[in-house]
Structures are given as C-alpha cells and as structure tokens.
Amino acid sequence: MTADSFPTTGDEVTQSAVPEADGATAPTTLTAATDSTVTRRARRLRKGFQSPWASLAAILIAFLWTIPTVGLLVTSFRPEKDIKRDGWWNVFTSPNFTLDNYDQALFGGGNDMATYLVNSVVISLPSVIIPISIALLAAYAFAWIPFRGRDVLFVAIFALQIVPIQVTLIPLLTQYVSWGIGRSFWPVWLSHTMFALPLAIFLLHNFMKEIPASLVEAARVDGAGHVKIFFRVLLPLLVPAIASFGIFQFLWVWNDLLVSLTFSGGRAAVAPLTVRLAEMVGTRGSDWFLLSAGAFIAMIVPVIVFLSLQRYFVRGLLAGSVKG
C-alpha cells in the first residue's frame, strides 16, 4: 500500500487500516498520513488565530485585563483627598498628581517599607535557591540512578502536593520553637523549601527524562561519573526548567503572607513586604489610600525577575509538565 491509498480527509488514522502484508512500509505510511493530518489541523488553527476577528478579540481582552492595573497606577499618584473623594477616571477631567503616596509608603510610619523590601529579598533568594538545589539532585537520582522502590518513592513525593499547607503550620511552628529558631528567617526558609520540593522534583525529573539516554551513555563510555554527568552534561541543558520553576517559586515566596506571618510573627526585623502592605490598611482602615503606591513598589522586583527569565518560561514549563 502506498501513501496515496490512505485517507487524507479523516481526522483519525488507525493501525487497522494498514494491511500486515505491507510489512515494513506500513508504519512509515501511517506516520506520513498522521503527520499530514496534524499539519492540516495546525494550518487551520494558525489561519484562525491570524484572522482579524481573533486579533480584535485578543486586543479587547488585553485592554479589559489592563484597565484595573492602569486604575491602580493612576490612583497611586493621586492626592489623598482625591482618592477618598472620587474614582481614578476623574483624573481625565481634573488631573492632579503627587509623589507623596510613594514617599509616605517607603519612609513614613514607624517602620519604613524599605526595610520590609530588603527582608523580602533576604527571604526569597534562599527560598528559591535551596529547593532548586535539592530538587536537582533528587530528580537526577529518580531519572538516571536505578534503585529498588524508585517509582513508588517518586509517586509518594509527588503526592505530597495534595497536602494543604494550612494543616502543617501548627506542627511546624511547634517544632521550630522547640529547636529555638522561631521568629527568625530560618523557619520561613525551611518551610518554603519543604512546600516547594514536591513540585520542583516532579518538573525537573520530567525534564531530565526528556534528555536522550544516548547522551548520558556516551558520557559514561568516556569514563564520566555521576558528578561529571550531572554538572557537565545535564546541568547546561536544564537551564529552561530551572528558570521556569525559579519564576514560579520566586513569585510564590514574594507574594506569600500566610507562611511568613505565621513563622516570623510579624516582627519588622524578619517580616516581608506583604506584611507591611497588610499593616498599611491600619486597624481602622485609615491608610488604605497608600495601598496602591505600596502595591506598585512590591511589583517592581517580580516584574524584573519575570522579564529577565520569561524567554525560558514556556519552554521549561511545557517540557517538564507533559510527561508523567
């Protein structure tokens, strides 16, 4: 049977359509027909996304999605009396801007926001680096070192993701206090590391399994051990996966309030930026007009991190999530 005898308009091509008498030519013909069907679907999909209506819908969604952010930005530059009097859209009829909100948010009050900004950096960097370092070693072991019970242990670690964080807070806090490290950076670092490890091991393991085994075998034939294979062969190829998980973990830690507030106790010396944002409202909501300025100050670092690593984001995420 030749390629011309295969159906060209159907959505599915099954193995039963290939006579066994054709021998070795059948799988090749089946693959060509399947590729042709996928190509036609891809062309139809690409044509649909390139239509003017699709572009108009994308622009409309982007515009609607951006309006709240624009409103927050405009509000952050308005005087307090204007913020409390009317909405941000009135700036088009009576423009009046000031930087007092940013000055008060950064340096006003008993504890300035700059201290909390530094605390967030101090919390976020180890909370990203430590789980990635541990997960890389664990993922390599699960992917390339055979040992008894490997699959069962991998599934057990992956299943830890279903455990809610809230049920672990009190036992962990009790343990940290008994160790004498409560109300410091250590409980926050350790907790974020523990909560991140299951997903990190899963994503990095799946990315490592995508690397051709022949590459690792060739390194072993040349006399490379596990350490040299990991650092010289695999680690350069893992940059997209590391970057994608690093973005996820950094954004999670930077925006976290529950874990930091529970284990740091809200102390100014160790509390992150999110704790200060929550305090800005005040016990009676008197400083709520500073929230917009504080929110934009808190957004600066995550936006820089995301833009600097976004080229790896989609590639690393897809490579680590499509294989179980």
Disulfide bonds with the S-S distance in Angstrom:
none
